[in-house]
Amino acid sequence: NQGKCKFGCTQIDYLGHIISGQGVAVDPAKVQCIQDWPTPRNVKGVRGFLGLTGYYRKFIKNYGKIAKPLTELTKKDNFSWGSEASLAFEQLKQVMTTSPVLILPNFSLPFEIECDAAGRGLGAVLMQNKQPIAYFSKALSEGNLTKSVYEKELMALVLSIQHWRHYLLGRSFVVYTDHKSLKHFLQQKISSPDQQCWLSKLLGYQFEVKYKPGPENKAADALSRCHDEMELNVIVSSPTWLEGQRLLQEVSQDAYIQQIIQEVTKAPNSKPGYYIKQGNLFYQGRLVISAKSPSIPLLLTEFHSTPMGGHSGFLRTYRRIAANIYWIGMQKCVRDFVRACDICQRQKYAATTPGGLLQPLPIPNAIWEELSIDFITGLPKSKGFDAILVVVDRLSKYSHFILLKHPYSAKSIAELFVKEIVRLHGIPSSIVSDRDPIFMSHFWGELFKLQGTTLKMSSAYHPETDGQTEVINRCLESYLRCFASEQPKTWSYWIPWAEFWYNSTYHISIGKSPFEVVYGRQPPTILKFLSNETKVAAVALELSERDEALAQLKLHLLKAQQQMKKYADNKRRDLKFEVGEWVFLKLRPHRQHSVVKRINQKLAARFYGPFKILAKMGAVAYKLELPSDSRIHPVFHVSLLKKAVGNYQVQGSLPKELDITDGELIYPDKVLGNRVTVVAGVTVPQSLIQWRNKSVEEVTWEDDAYLRGQFPDFSLEVKALVKEGGVDRDVDLDYGPKPKLWRVYTRKRVKGKE
């Protein structure tokens, strides 16, 4: 056969060797994967290469001396690739690809193959008497990466046998694998066409498969993982915080900090909590900066007033900064900054301790096992969206904020729930929700019934049953008011930032952020990029501590519930102001809605002002100095006022929507009915008020205590009865674009009257 014959050649490739006049040499193709091994760029890459070469160290003269520079690089915080490491790396590759490490095959002895599949590649070694003859390595395609571990290991076995077919065909040999189930794969039932295809390629070979544990199969394992290293070296990148060097320069100029550094250097135990690392002073793991640094206001603004900060309160803002940085007097500095934040004083609710007994729900057993769901409606249209579905994991407090469009049905909400929640976390065992009509839908109940979900409904007039989402709704609305009050129709842009802000914020009830509970690590921050030290060593520790953190989580929740119960059981505080003080004013809902219809009430400011107190009217009411053109009643209940923190001397303004005529002064006209509600475990009597010069559609329920303080001369006796022939009548209340329905119960005949 002339096609298989060559004449006049100086060398020829025969059975994996190059035969020439100088003798027999190793075929370069057999050791190409060793020669092409990329230069390691981290400790993991060095360990992989040493794992391969160390397996054959008994065949390499002076192996320990040659590999010494590489071994030093594997020590903690000691990776610095230099000329010595490069020389050792190249020497080991040279000796690994030449005799006596690579021996010539002896066809009178049995062959052995060690194969492995790991990460993004396959690897194998052909040996006799534990000495290597040839190496084989192959990267996996994107399609093969999705295969199971069993299929990858089987692929490594088949491809290695095919690769050395000219050595193995017609001879008995042994294949070693670290996947134990492959030991019996010839006797197992074929479960897929792919397995049948791979097995058909082994017909005609005489071999035995033996199990070899992973730690003993280092050579093949290293060859299979070398492809991972090449890809990782391409995609790793990290930002640099430019202000970091300025902080370090300010520390070097601070006399007090330099004094501490000198004391700690001389006597490390003289200042408890302080230590020096890489020439910088740390306190309890946090970098110490100068208390006089001009960058502190910038840091406070970054961690409080930006979308990442979310205008959080003192503790959450402090925790964000204190995770990486410390300065003398830090707590007071952060507290004063947060208290004096003008946006927070105008947009945030007054955080007062409610009265009554608290009945918390049982603590869940696992993350995403029990959820809490609620809706935020009445928002202005933003990119077509006008509502938010809030889903909260009751154990970790991790939340998802999902955009909605009106009108939405039970079917559409169920589909969205499966798409956004079930896709990520699976089907929950129970859901806590309010008594909203959409959750009463037959379709919604049947959907979760088929999935084995119990839909827990909040009892009527007991919003604390679903208090988790109610609190989150308040936090989310406050966040959106802080960033979208000037342009209300842009609120949907801030929802992703709001979700990350809330989930990465420190929670007292769990002792950490929801992000840390779910993912077992702290959320990334800008300050983490100040230091260039690697976090690889800390990953294993974080993962090992995650289970313990989840075990402690329930204890934190139980402690937090007990603490909340203690505070909630206390009486309401006695709030008093002095004449001449400046306060912010919270306007009642009916005053913002019944005068002029607004489409962005959800994002309207909660407080206006500040205004100066002119006089105290009775026990719980104060008269304020309102703008001269204001036409609303200047006397307000103490619950509507909040002390203004800061040096305010200029009177604030009221919203333009409150410009009304003389005939539209807000004042109660009639009491249409009475009821008793339960708020935070406390019974609160309320009256249904018909406002003067307003239609019956604009009646509102008001607390009797507020009415007595706001309108002391108005009688709360029922002056009008709504008679509808013995049937219930729905009264629309003007509480936003989507008014709620309150049900007024009346009788056809009243005793003693016709």
N, C-alpha and C positions, 0 to 999 in steps of 0.2 A: 504494500500500500504506500504509494509515493507521498500521500498526504501526511502520513505518520512518520516519514523518514526525513532525516536531515543529514547533509554531507558537508564536510569541510568546516565544521563549527569549532571554535576554540573552547567553548564551554556549553553545557547542556543542563537543563532542569530535569532532574530525575527523582521521583518519589520525595519531593520536598527538599531536595538538596541541589547545590550547584556543583557539578563535576567538571573539573578542568585539569590542565597540565600540572597545576600546583597542588591538586588534591581535592578533597571533598569539603565544601563549606556550607554553612547554614543558609538556607533560603531566606532572604530579607523579608519576604512576604509573611513568613511564620511569626516574626517578631515585630511586625509593623505596629501593632497596638501598643507595645512597650515603648518603641522608639517615638511614637506620636503622643505619648502621655504628656498632657499639658503641665506647665509649671504651676505647682500648688500656690493658691493665693490666701489660704486660711489654714487653720489647724486641722480641719476635717480633711482637706485635700492631702496634707502631709501624712496623716494617719492612714489614709487609704493606700497611698503608695508604699509606706513602710509595712503595711499588712501584707502586701503582695511580695515584696522583696524579702521580708523577714521569714516568710514561709520556706524559702530556699537558702537561708543563711548558712546552713552547714555545708553547702556546695561553693560558697563564696569566701575566698581567703580574706581575712581581716575585715569581715563585714561590720563588726561593731565600731571599728575605727573609722571606716568610710562613712557609716550612717550617723556618726556622733552629732554633726551639725544639724541634721534633720531631727534627730531625737530631742535635741534641746528646744526646738521650736514648738514641741507639743506641750511644754510646760505652761502653766497658767499665766496669762498676760505677758507672754514672752515671744510672740510671733513677730519676727522682723526678718524678712527674706533678704539675704545678703550674698556676697560673693562666695563665702564658704558653703552656704547652703546650695547655691547653684552648682558649685563644683561637685559636691557630694551627690546631688541629684543626677548629674550627667554621668558620673562614674558608676553609679548603681545601674543606670540604664545600659551602660556599655557592658558591664560584666553579666547582666541578666540576659543579654542577647548574644553572648559568645560562649564557646566551650571554656571550662568544663560544665557550665550550668546547663546549657542545652546539649543533650547527648544525642548521638545517632541512634536510630531505632534498631533494636535487636529482635528480629522476627522469630527467634526461638523462645522469646519471653512473652508473657501476656501483657496486653496494653491496659491502661487505666485512664478513665476520663473523670475529671471533677468539673461539674457545671453548676451554674447559679444564675438566677434572674433577680435583679433588684433595681428599683427606681426606674430609669429610662433606658436600661441596657441589659445585654446578656453577656456572659463570660464563661470560658472553659479552658482547661489545661489538659494536654495529652501527656501521659507520663508512663515510665517503666521503673519499677523499684523506687518509687517516690521521687524520681528525677524527671524534670520537664523535658519534653521533646519539642513541643510547639504550643503557642498560645492562640486563643481565638476570642475576639470581642466584637459585639455588634450592637449598634444603637437601635432602639425600638421605634417604629413609625408611630404617627399619631393614632392610627387605627388600632395598633397592637397595644398601645398604652392603656386602653380602656378594658382590656381583657383581665380576667381574674388571675390571682396569684398562681393557682394551679395550672392554668393554660400557659402562663409565661414560663413557669418552670419546665413544663412539658416541651415548650418551644425551644428552650435552651438545650434540653437533652437531645431533641431530634436534629437541630441544626448543627450541633457539635459533632454528632455521629456522621451526618452527611458531609461535613467539612473535611473530616479525616477518613473518608470512605476508602481511599486507596491503602490506608494502613489496616483498616478494621474488617473489610469484607472478606469472609472466609475464615475468620479467626474468632476465637472466644475472647471476650474482654469484659471489664467491669466498669459500670458507670456509678459515680458517687454524686448524690444530691442531698441538699439540706432540707428538702421538702418531703416529709416522711410519707405522705400519702402516695407519692410516685413509686414507692417501693413495690406496691402491689397493682400498679396501673394496668399491667397485662392481664390480670384476672378480674379487673373491675368492669362494671357495666358501662358501655359507651353512652354518654348522656347528650352529646351534641355532634352535629356533622363536622365541626372543626376538629374535635378529638379523633373522629374516625379518619379524617384526612391525614392528621399527623401520624397516627399509628400505622397507616398504610405505607408510609415512607420508611418504616423500620423493618418491613418484610425482607427476609434473607439474611438478617444479621443475627449472630449468636452472642447474646450478652446477658448480664445479670445486673439489676439495679440494687444498690445498697444505700442505706441512709447514713449520712455523715452530718453531725450537728454543725450549725453555722460557724461557731468559733473555731472549728477544726477545718473549715472549708474557706480559708482566708484568701487563697489565690484567686479562685473563681469569683468570689464575692467582690474582691477589689476590682477585677476586670469588668464586672457588670456595673459597677458604680462609677467608673471613670467618666462616663457620659454625663452623669448628673453634674459633676464638677465643672465641665466645660460650659454648660448652659447657665449655671448659677453665677459664674464669673462675669457674665454679660449683663445680667439684669439688675444687679445690686446697685443702688444709688441712695443717697440721703442728702437732705438739705443742710445748710449751715446757718446758724443764727448769728447775724453780723453784729448785734449789740453785745454778744457775750464777751468779746475781748475788752470792750469799754468797761464792763463791770469789773473785770479782773484788774484793769489799770486803776480804777477807783479804790479797790481794796488795798493796793500797794501804797496808796497815798493816805489811807486812814490810819491815824496814829493808834487809836484804840484797838483796832483789829491786829495791827502789827505787834502790839504789846501782847495780845493773847497768843499770837503765833510763836513769839519768843518763849512765853511761859510753857506752852504745850510742847515745844521742841525740847526744852530743858527737862520738863517733868510731864510726861504724857497724861498722868492721872491727876494733875493739878486742876484741870478744868473738865469736870464730868460732861460727857457728851461731845466734846470737841476733839477733833483729830485732824491731822494733816495728810493729804493725799495728792501726789503729783505737784507738790508745792502750793496747793490751795487749802484754805481752812474750811472744814466742814463741821456742821453741828447736827448730830443725829441723822447723818446721811444726806444733809442738805447743804448746798454751797452757801457760805456766809458772804454777804455783800455789805457795803457800807450803808449805814442808816442815813447818811447825808447824800446818797447818790441821786443825781438828777433823773436817773432812769426809773426810780420808784413810782412816780406818778404815771409814767408810761406803762409799767408793769400792771399797776392797779387798773388802768383803763383797759389794757389788753385782756385781763382776766375777769373783768366785770362788765364793761360796757360794749364789748364787741359781740358778734354772733356766737363766738366760742364761749364767751363768758355768760351771755344770756341774762345780764342784769340780775344775777343770783344774789341771795342774801349774804350776810356776813360769813356764816360758817362755810357755806359752799365756795364762796370766793376765796376765803382763807385756805381751805383745803387744796384748792387748785394751785395756789401760789406756793403753799408750804410743802407741796410734794417734791419740790426741787430746790427751793431758795429759802433763805432765812436772813433776817436782819434784826438788830436790837429794837424792841418796841414794835414788832411787826403786827401783833394782834390789835393794838390800839389804832395803829395807822390804817389797817384794813377796815376796822369797825367804823372809824370816823369817815372814811371815804364812802363806804356803802350807805351810811345813814344820811350823808349830805348829798347823795346822788339825786339831782333834780328830777330826772326821768322816773326813777323808782318811786319817789314821793308822789308823783302825779299819777302813775300808771298802776302801781301795786295796790292790792287789797291791804287793809289794816289787819295785821296779824294779831288778833286778840284771842285769848283763851276761852273757848265755849264752855257753857255750863252743862250739867246733866251727866247721867251715867253712860258709859261707853260699852257697847257689846261687840267686841271684835269678832271677825270670822276666824274659824280654825286655820292654823298655819298649814300650808300645803306640804306634801312630802317630797316633791320633785319639781325641777324647773320646767315651766311650760306645761304643767299638768292641770293647773287651775287658773283660769283667765278671768279678767274683768273687762267689760266692754261698755262704751258709752259713745254718744254723739255730741259734736259741737256744731250747732246750726246757727243761722242768722248772720252768716258772714257775707260780705260783699263778693260779687263774682270776681274771680281771679283766674284767668286762663280757662274759664268755663266751670271752675270748681267753686262751690259755695258751702261746703260742709266738710267735717273731718270725722273719721271713725277712729276712736282711740281704743287700742287693745293693750292690756297690761298683764304681765305675768305676776301673779300675786305673791310669789316667793322671792324672785330676784328683783322685782319692780321694773324689769326691762319693758320698754313700751315701743309700740309702733304707731305712727300717725299716718293714716291713709286718707288721701284726698277723695272726695265724693262730689257728685253732681246731682242736683235735684232735676226731676223726681227720681228717687231710688226706691226699689221694692224689696221685699223679703228675698226674692230670688236673686236679684242683682247683688245684694249684700252677702248672701250665702256664697255666691260664686267668687266675689272679691275676697271673702274670708278664706276660702280654700286656696286662692291664688297667692295671697300675701302672707297668710299665717300658717295654714296647714302645710303648704309647700316647704316652709322653713322649719317648723316645729312639730308637725304632726297634729293628730286630733286630740284635743284636751279632754280630760275626764269630766270637767264641770265648767260652767260659765256663769259668772255673776253679772247680772244686768238690771237696769231699772225697768219699771213697768211701762215700757214704751209700746205703742201699737205695733211697730214693726216686729218686735220680738214676740208679740202675741199671735203673729201670723201662723196659720196652720202649716203653710209650706216650710217656714223656718223651723218649727217644732218637729215636723216629720223628717227634715234633713238631718238634724242632730240625733233624732231618735234612731235612725238607721245606722248612725255612726257610734251609737252607744254613749252619747253625751247627755248629761242631765242639765237642763236649762233651769238655773235657779233664778227666780224672780224676786226683785226687791218688794217688800211689803209696802202698801200704800202709805204715804206720808212718813216714810222712814228712809230718807236719803242716805243716812249713815251706813245702811247695809251695803251700798255700793260706793262707799266713801273713797276708795282708792282712785277710781277714775274721776270722781268729782274733784279731788285735790289736784290730779294731773291736769284736768281741764282748766282749772284756775291757773296753774303754772304755765300751761301752753298759751292761754289767752293773754296772760301778763307778758310773756315773751314776745308774742306777736304785736301787742300794743307798743312795746318798747321799740320795735324795729319797723313797724308798718303803720303807725298812727298817722304819719304825715302823708303816706301814699297807701291807703287801705287796700287798694286793689292789687297790691304786690305781695299780699300775705302768703300766697302759695309758694313763692320763691324761697321763703324762710323756713318752710316745713322741714326739709332735710336737715338744715342746721339745727332746728329746734329739737329734732329727734336725737341727733348726736349729742347736743348740749345736755338734754335731760338724762340720757343713758350714761353719760360720762361724768355726771355730777355726783358728788358725795351725798349719800343718804344716811341719815342718823339711824333709821330703823334697821339697816343691815350692816352698818359700820363700814361701808365702802360704796363704790359706784355700781349700778346694775351691769355696766360693761365689764367690770372686773369679776363680778359673780359669774356671768355667763361664759366669758372667754378665758378666765383664769389669769389675766394679766391686766395691768393698768393701761388705760387708753393713752395713745401717743399725744405728746404735747411739744410745743416749740422748744421748751427749755431742755428737753431730752437730747437735743442735737448740739448742746453746748460742748459736751464731751464726746470725743471720737472713740472712746473705748467700746469694745464689742460687747453685745448682750448674749452671745451664744452660750456662754457658761451659765447664764441666769435662766435660760429657757427651761432646762431640766428641773431646776429648783422650783420655778413657777408652776410647772405642771404637777410636780409632786405635792405641792401645797394646795392645789385646787380642791382635791377631795376633802382635805381637812377644813378648807374655807367653807365649803358647802355644809359640812357638819356643824360648823360654828354659826352658820347663817341662821338656822332655826333658833338658836339661843339668843342671837341678836334681836330677831323678830319678836320673840317672847318677851324679852326685856323691854323692847320698844313699846309693845302693846301694853305692858304693865305700866310703863311710864306715861303713855298717852292716857290710859284710864285714870291714873292718879291726877293728871292735870285736868282732864275733862270733867272729873267729879268735883272740882273746885267751883266756887261761885264766880259769877261774872265780876270782873274788876270794877272798882269805883273810879271812873275816869273824870277828872276835873281839870278845868283850865282857869287861868287868871285873866282879868280884864287887861287888854293891851297886848296879849300874846297873839302870835300869827299862827293860823291853822289852815289846812287844806280842807275843802268842802267836797263831800260825796253827794251827788245829786240823786234823788230818788228816781227809779225807773220811769214812773208815770210822767215826771217832769221832762224827761228827755224824749219820750215817745209821743205823748198826746198832743204836744204843741206842734212839732214839725216831724213828719216821718223821715227817719234817716235810714239809709241802707247799710251803714257800717257801724251799727251800735256795738257789735262784739269787739271792735277795735277802738272804740271811743275811750278817752281818758276816764279813769275811775275817780280822780280827784281834780278839782279846779282851785285856782287861787295862786298864792295864799291870800287870805283875808284877815283883817284885824278884828279881834273881839271887842265889841263896844260895851256889852252888858250881859249879865247872867239873868236869864228869864226862868224863874222857878228852879226846880232841883236838877233837871236834866236837859235844859235848853239854853242856848246862847244866841245873842243877837250879834250879827256880823256887819261890818262896814263893806257893803257891796258897791259896785260901780254906780255912779249917779244915774246912768240910763237903765239900770236894772229894774225890771217890773215884777220880780218874784218876791215872796215873803222873806224878810231878812232873818227870821228866827228859825233855828235848826236844832234838832235833837243831838245830844252828845255823841250818839253812835255814828253820826254822819261827819264827824270832825276828826282830824288827825293833826297832831302837832307838827309844825313845819320846822325841820332841822336845818340850820344854817343861818346866815346873816341876811334875812329878807327884810327889805324896807320899802319895796315898791309893790303896790297892790296888783293882784292878778286880774284876769278877765274871765268872763263867763262865755260859753260857746254862743255863736251867733244864732243857733237854733232856738235859743230861749228868748228871742225878741218877740214880745207879745203885746197885744193892745190892752187897754184898761179893762175891757169887758172880758178878758181871758185870764184874769188872776186866778191862780191855782188855789182852790179852797174846797173842802168837802161840803157836799150839799145834803146827801142822805145816806143812811145806813140801810142797805138792802138785805143784809143777812149777817150771821155770825157763825164762826166755826172755831175749833181748837185743833191745832196742828202740833206735831212733835218735831222739834229741831234739836239735833244732837242729844236726844234723850230727854229733852225738857219740853213740857207742854207750853204752847204759846197761843193765847187767844188772839183771834184776828177778826176784822170786820170787813164786809164787802162795801166799798165806798163808791157812791155816785158823785163825781166831781162836778162842781158848779160850771154851767155852760158847756158841759160835755155830754155826748150821747151815751146810751146804755152800753154800747159796745166798748166803751173806754173805762168801764168800772175796773177796780183793782182791789185785791186783798191787801190790807195793811195791818201791821201789828198794833194792837190797842195801846201798848206802851208808847209807841212812836206818835200815835194820834194825840194822846193826852199831852205829851210834851211839846208837839209841834203846834197843835191847835187846842190850847187849854180851855177855850170857851165853847168848844163844839161838843155836843152831847152824843154819846155813843149808843143811845137807845135806838132800837130798830124803828124807823119812821116810815118804811115802805116795805110791803110784802109783794113778792113777785108771784102771781097766781097764774098757773098754766093748766088748770083743769086736772090736777092730780098727777101730772106727768113731769119728768125731769126736763129742765131746760138748759141747753148749752149756752154759756155766756163767753163770748170771745174777749180775751184780755189782750190789750195792746202791749205786749212784751217783746217787740221785735218784729221782723219780717214774717216769722212763722209763729203766730200767737198760740199759746197753750190753751187747752180747754179746761175750764173749771166747772164743776157741776154743782148747781144750786138746788137744794132740796126744799120744796115748799109743800103746803097742803092746800087742798081745794077749799076747805073751810077751817077757819081758826076758831078755837073754842071761845064762845062768848061773843063772836062777831059773825055777821053775814056778809 
